[in-house]
Amino acid sequence: MCPRFVRFALRGVLPVPEEGETDKDGVQVNGYENFKGIQEPVRVELKPITLLFGPNSAGKSTIFQALHYAREIFQRQNLNPDRTLLGGDTIDLGGFENLVHRHDLKLPIRIMLDIDLSREDLPNHDESQFIGDRDTPGNVGLKMSEVPSRINTMQVEVAVRWSERLETPYIEMYRVNVNSHFFLFIKSSPDGKGLSFDINPYNPVFLPEDVTPEEAEEALFQVYESDDDEPQFKVGVLCWAWFELTEGFDGSGLYSVDISGGLDSALPAEHAAISFNFPEKEFPVGNSKDEKEKLRVVEEREAFADFTYNLSLLLGSLIAGPCACVREGLRNFCYLGPLREVPRRSNRPATSPEDSRWANGLAAYDTLFFSDDAFIDRVNEWLTREERLNSGYSVDVKKYRELETDNPLMLAVLQGRILDEDIDLSESLLALPVKRRLLIRDEARDIELAPQDIGVGISQVLPVVVAALHRKTGLVAIEQPELHIHPAFQVALGDLFIEQVRKCPDLTFILETHSEHLMLRFLRRIRETGENEAPKDRTLTPDELSIYFIEQGEAGISCFSIRVDEDGDFIDRWPKGFFAERAGELF
């Protein structure tokens, strides 16, 4: 399964608390900051269907570009990109200097992504690697190996800043919140050589269910003041680790760990094997001849070695796992640009297509060319059925075998010798390779056309249909899905997106659009769902639709959330009277 950016759990890209709301550690939770036209933090909560509206050049594409930049950061640690793996020639980010707000190299770019792990485990975590039941001395009430399974949601934040000394950007900070509480923090020096790592031992994920952070802190004080070797306090996994590995309790609320290897920057690399320097623990050796005493010392040493080994596994998983989640989620990001191309007549479909071929729409034709009959039938259902697009066009993939004119089998056929001579026709034909040809059928005129010969409208909508049907998980971002198509096509696309999120719970669409018709179809389905009148597989609730109006202001790009009620009515007023006329579709 693909980690869901919450709701996509990139819940999409950034489901975060309401403005001004902080987590329990008093830290403001943001989305994008200091990215291009974005100065103040911008939050975009991705629901199964997310719509971005606004005037031309308002900054809608900036949201998509921020996703591209996040993908470059986490996938390739490419902090200074121009072209991207996903955007190809369609997107040129221009490097960090072009991306940072007002080209001010003193500002950091901050990106935060929320992830939902309620249905899957944290990557890079294998409980079978932990040694025995001796991983947490004392009465902590929780094993180290159990901690990652208690993570339901994560917020991963990175800050990218320009290094004047190195004349290149670097990861200044990597921060993770778990279950809405501060979790861990890695900070880098401008030269990238100095890394500091702090973790919060009082995050509830480390504590037994019946222990609060305040109770754990009080219990830890009591442990330090007690002479008992096995104190009967439930202080939590990392609280006990702190007690075992440090000389005193400083009350800072953070546990600092010395990382000895596996991190070249503040952002963990893929498959990073992170190691730590833990303090040595002294064991009394003495000259005792008591065999039981010697055995006890040996056992304590072994138990402590198991303890530090398990602690290394746990911390390594907690550092690298959140980053791996984001990386996997962004790996399933598909981008379809605003102008879809058609393949040239001499085009040879890519057998191993690059991700960037979706950006210009050509991957749609690659997909159709190599698809099975079942997928072609699904595409044609949407293209031809009256209650769907009813476009009058269908896709046809011809399969054939070629014979050269001087091939003996061809000569035998032409000369009428097939029945007269002992020629194994089936064996000869099956030895020929199967070839394919992608055609578009004009149903009304009953003629076959090459993709290059179809009208502009069909050429623009076909990649949208193919992308929507082909992707089963992750985020599908489409710019102007309504481009050059009739209003009837636009409302039908609304049903296409609804049906797909019904069938694929891990799929999220983010649509940059100017289409009132598309919007009205979503509102209509919400109203019909509330009245139990929506067609099967086309139900939609307000919780599954996210609408944002984006505009430029004195402080840069602003995002306004437009909420919808169960009657399909807007709860919030549209800025500047957007979409005031909609009675025809609603009533």
Secondary structure, 3 states (H helix, E strand, C coil): CCCEECCECCCCCCCCCCCCCECCCCCECCCEECECCECCCECCCCCCEEEEECCCCCCHHHHHHHHHHHHHHHHHCCCCCCECCCCCCCCECCCHHHHEHHHCCCCCEEEEEEEECCCCCCCCCCHHHCCCCCCCCCCCCCCHHHCHHHCCEEEEEEEEEEECCCCEEEEEEEEEEECCEEEEEEEECCCCCCEEEEECCCCHHHCCCCCCHHHHHHHHHHHHHCCCCCCCCCCCHHHHHHHHHCCCCCCCCCEEEEEEECCCCCCCCCCCCCEEECCCCCCCCCCCCCHHHHHHHHHHHHHHHHHHHHHHHHHHHHHHHHHHHHHHHHHCEEEECCCCCCCCCCCCCCCCCCHHHHCCCHHHHHHHHHCCHHHHHHHHHHHHCCCCCCCCEEEEEEEEECCCCCCHHHHHHHCCCCCCCCCCHHHHHHCCCEEEEEEEEECCCCEEECHHHCCHHHHHHHHHHHHHHHCCCEEEEEECCCCCCCHHHHHHHHHHHHHHHHHCCCEEEEEECCCHHHHHHHHHHHHHHHCCCCCCCCCCCHHHEEEEEEEEECCEEEEEECCECCCCCECCCCHHHCCCCCHHHHC
